[in-house]
Amino acid sequence: MPYTLIIGNKNYSSWSMRAWLLLKFAGTPFEEISINLYSGDSQSKVKALGGQTGLVPVLKSGDTTVWDTLAITEFLYESFPKIWPASSQARARARSFCGEVHSSLSHLRDAMPMNTRGRHRQAPITPDVTNEVQRVSDIWTYCAENYDGPWMFGEFCGADIIFAPLASRFLTYDVTLTGVAYEYQQKLLAHPLVVEWFELGLKETACIEKFELPGIK
Ligand SMILES: N[C@@H](CCC(=O)N[C@@H](CS)C(=O)NCC(=O)O)C(=O)O
């Protein structure tokens, strides 16, 4: 296998989802090593496999080990250029938006842990969370209005993948978007690779209590 991907629980690990989708989208075969996260020794298992932070995802290719999702994205881009848009300007925009997901949106990510099988869950919605949801909606609206084609930058690419777990979170916590942002979220949730990831998550039995927020009564 040209690649080995170390990932966490499909139901809960948003960064794992992104790396897995990137490899699937690239169309390359890969071996998958799954770690049950937050299980006591999960970080030491990841470190033993070469992930220096103990966090997933970790990608291995020959002698090269890459951790951190943006580093993995850029590493794969070197072999699979379709991961970013072809135009330099669009690529810069895509990287900027994806950088925001990676380094910002922390209120949203903390309040709404990814739980792909969860539905009608209640997240603590603070003004910061509301602002970050609005930011995602604005990004999706901007892309729909400025690029031709069904996906953020026209053709499906890494930007759609980096944003996919947000579409999942909005579904889990009943965050209702409107207009083109809503339409894009629905398209993303129906993308065959996203559906495949969700189906694999449904087969998992591990339950991580802290990511199981209460349902709406
Ligand atoms: N900045 C890292 C974040 C990785 C991360 O937070 N991974 C989570 C799963 S989504 C993890 O490994 N959690 C396990 C733990 O904290 O013990 C990236 O982009 O890959």
The ligand as a MOL file (V3000), in Angstrom:
LIG
                    3D

  0  0  0     0  0            999 V3000
M  V30 BEGIN CTAB
M  V30 COUNTS 20 19 0 0 0
M  V30 BEGIN ATOM
M  V30 1 N -4.6480 20.0410 14.5980 0
M  V30 2 C -4.8310 18.6030 14.5180 0
M  V30 3 C -5.9710 18.2070 15.4110 0
M  V30 4 C -6.0290 16.7090 15.5920 0
M  V30 5 C -7.0280 16.3160 16.6700 0
M  V30 6 O -7.4240 17.1440 17.5320 0
M  V30 7 N -7.4370 15.0590 16.6220 0
M  V30 8 C -8.3350 14.5260 17.6230 0
M  V30 9 C -9.4460 13.7020 16.9540 0
M  V30 10 S -10.4790 14.6650 15.8830 0
M  V30 11 C -7.5970 13.5580 18.5190 0
M  V30 12 O -6.6690 12.8940 18.1030 0
M  V30 13 N -8.0430 13.4270 19.7800 0
M  V30 14 C -7.5150 12.4600 20.6790 0
M  V30 15 C -7.0360 13.0160 21.9770 0
M  V30 16 O -7.1240 14.2560 22.1780 0
M  V30 17 O -6.5780 12.2320 22.8050 0
M  V30 18 C -5.0890 18.2290 13.0500 0
M  V30 19 O -5.3840 19.1120 12.2650 0
M  V30 20 O -4.9640 17.0620 12.6790 0
M  V30 END ATOM
M  V30 BEGIN BOND
M  V30 1 1 1 2
M  V30 2 1 2 3
M  V30 3 1 2 18
M  V30 4 1 3 4
M  V30 5 1 4 5
M  V30 6 2 5 6
M  V30 7 1 5 7
M  V30 8 1 7 8
M  V30 9 1 8 9
M  V30 10 1 8 11
M  V30 11 1 9 10
M  V30 12 2 11 12
M  V30 13 1 11 13
M  V30 14 1 13 14
M  V30 15 1 14 15
M  V30 16 2 15 16
M  V30 17 1 15 17
M  V30 18 2 18 19
M  V30 19 1 18 20
M  V30 END BOND
M  V30 END CTAB
M  END
